């Protein structure tokens, strides 16, 4: 069984503070505006509405409000018929879950419907006035949570995106260097398998970077800081697309090298020339992707022009030709980035 009590990444301290502020403000304001029991619904709604992005906050606020409305309607109807005993609570929770299932509600909305139905019957009287007050209270809490998330440094998920792109940049450059070294040094079956496995592992880095970019895009939605930061997210997205293309070519080169390798390749002059070009590509990759933080800004590019072979190699011509085609594509990707 694979489970853990700890998350892979914890929320920022600012997010914790915002959640606490929103919960306290919702309790005080809803308690002042809505007479009756302590404003538990408002506090819960505010706490759950403060999310890592403004769009998520808006969606969560709507989700909670809809869930409460449906839950209190179900609870009020059952409460008027059966009162507020154990069986009434059990039936209300069951009915709320069945209604959520029938409406294809999200898990969050379904849970909120069941919780609201249970709290209405367990903590209050199932009267129309009580139900309406709880709906109003929840709406107040959701609005306060959204306002607090907007007012106190609206969250942007740019930091993780930069880190993932920098990691992908370093991983791809390192893979280029590994293939270059393998071209000029003798290999065996185990080292060839490891080389190919590590090249294929770039897919994981690409997927992680793409997920981080998606989160960054989501954090821009409804965010007042969108205009100032949208260009940076677009640049990061373009870097990931370019790195994906380069990693794809690199994996193909590594596959061809592993399939067609023989022990005489290490002394081949064409292989040595391609290895030098791969090292230069790794250098320029670190230099070209501005988010990597791995190169000195005023250092000149090393891969100034693609390698040209005017005559067919006397040996390993099929492998050399395949490597040259992919190397040219890598060069073109880096050249396009340098021209932007």
Residue pairs with C-beta under 8 A, 6 or more apart in sequence:
11 52
14 152
14 153
15 50
15 52
15 155
17 152
18 50
18 148
18 149
18 152
19 47
19 50
21 148
21 152
22 46
22 47
22 49
22 50
22 144
22 145
22 148
22 149
23 43
23 46
23 47
25 46
25 144
25 148
26 39
26 42
26 43
26 45
26 46
26 47
26 140
26 141
26 144
26 145
27 38
27 39
27 42
27 43
29 42
29 140
29 144
30 39
30 41
30 42
30 43
30 137
30 140
30 141
30 144
31 38
31 39
31 42
33 136
33 140
34 42
34 133
34 136
34 137
34 140
35 133
36 124
36 130
36 133
37 123
37 124
39 137
39 140
39 141
40 119
40 123
41 68
41 116
41 119
41 134
41 137
41 138
41 141
42 137
42 138
42 140
42 141
42 144
43 141
44 64
44 138
44 141
45 61
45 64
45 65
45 68
45 137
45 138
45 139
45 140
45 141
45 142
45 145
46 141
46 142
46 144
46 145
46 148
47 145
48 60
48 64
48 145
49 57
49 60
49 61
49 64
49 141
49 142
49 144
49 145
49 146
49 149
50 57
50 145
50 148
50 149
51 57
51 60
51 149
52 155
52 157
52 215
52 219
53 155
53 157
53 215
53 218
53 219
53 221
53 223
54 146
54 149
54 150
54 154
54 155
54 219
54 221
54 222
54 223
55 218
55 219
55 221
55 222
55 223
56 218
57 145
57 146
57 149
57 150
58 146
58 222
60 108
60 142
61 142
61 143
61 145
61 146
62 142
63 106
63 108
63 109
63 112
64 108
64 109
64 112
64 138
64 142
65 135
65 138
65 139
65 142
66 105
66 109
66 112
67 100
67 105
67 108
67 109
67 110
67 111
67 112
67 113
67 115
67 116
68 112
68 113
68 116
68 134
68 135
68 138
69 135
69 138
70 96
70 99
70 100
70 109
70 113
70 116
71 96
71 112
71 113
71 114
71 115
71 116
71 117
71 120
72 116
72 117
72 120
72 131
72 134
72 135
73 131
74 92
74 95
74 96
74 99
74 113
74 117
75 92
75 96
75 116
75 117
75 118
75 120
75 121
75 126
75 131
76 120
76 126
76 127
76 128
76 130
76 131
78 88
78 91
78 92
78 95
78 117
78 121
78 126
79 88
79 92
79 120
79 121
79 125
79 126
79 127
80 126
81 88
82 88
82 91
83 126
84 121
84 122
84 125
84 126
88 121
89 117
89 118
89 121
89 122
92 117
92 118
92 120
92 121
93 114
93 117
93 118
95 117
96 110
96 113
96 114
96 116
96 117
97 110
97 113
97 114
99 113
100 109
100 110
100 113
100 114
101 110
105 113
116 134
116 138
119 134
120 126
120 130
120 131
120 134
124 130
124 134
149 155
150 224
154 223
154 224
154 225
155 219
155 223
156 216
156 219
156 220
156 223
156 225
156 229
157 212
157 215
157 216
157 218
157 219
158 216
158 219
158 229
158 232
158 233
158 236
160 212
160 215
160 216
161 209
161 212
161 213
161 215
161 216
161 233
161 236
162 236
162 291
163 212
164 205
164 208
164 209
164 211
164 212
164 213
165 209
165 212
165 213
165 236
165 239
165 240
165 243
165 289
165 291
165 292
166 289
166 291
166 292
166 293
166 294
167 205
167 208
167 209
168 202
168 205
168 206
168 208
168 209
168 240
168 243
168 247
169 239
169 243
169 285
169 286
169 289
169 291
169 292
169 294
170 286
170 292
170 294
171 201
171 202
171 205
172 202
172 205
172 243
172 246
172 247
172 250
172 285
173 282
173 283
173 285
173 286
173 294
174 282
175 198
175 199
175 202
175 247
175 250
175 254
176 250
176 278
176 279
176 281
176 282
176 285
176 330
177 278
177 279
177 282
178 195
178 198
178 199
179 195
179 199
179 250
179 253
179 254
179 257
179 275
179 278
180 274
180 275
180 276
180 278
180 279
180 282
181 275
182 191
182 192
182 195
182 257
183 257
183 265
183 266
183 271
183 272
183 274
183 275
183 278
184 266
184 271
184 272
184 275
185 266
186 263
186 266
187 195
187 261
187 266
192 257
192 258
192 261
193 258
195 254
195 257
195 258
196 254
196 255
196 258
199 247
199 250
199 251
199 254
199 255
200 251
202 247
202 250
202 251
203 247
205 247
206 240
206 243
206 244
206 247
209 240
209 243
210 240
210 244
213 233
213 236
213 237
213 240
216 233
216 236
217 233
217 237
220 226
220 229
220 230
220 233
235 290
235 291
236 291
238 340
239 289
239 290
239 291
239 337
242 289
242 333
242 336
242 337
243 285
243 289
245 329
245 333
246 285
246 330
246 333
246 334
249 326
249 327
249 329
249 330
249 333
250 326
250 330
252 322
252 326
253 322
253 323
253 326
253 327
256 319
256 322
256 323
256 326
257 319
257 323
260 316
260 318
260 319
260 322
261 319
262 316
264 315
264 316
265 271
265 316
265 319
268 313
268 315
268 316
268 320
270 309
270 313
270 316
270 320
271 316
271 320
273 307
274 307
274 320
274 323
274 324
274 327
277 303
277 306
277 307
277 327
277 331
278 327
279 302
280 302
280 303
281 303
281 327
281 330
281 331
281 334
283 295
283 301
283 302
283 303
284 301
284 302
284 303
284 334
284 338
285 292
285 334
286 292
286 294
286 295
287 295
287 299
287 301
288 301
288 334
288 337
288 338
289 337
301 334
301 338
303 331
303 334
305 331
306 327
306 328
306 331
306 332
307 324
307 327
309 320
309 324
312 321
313 320
313 321
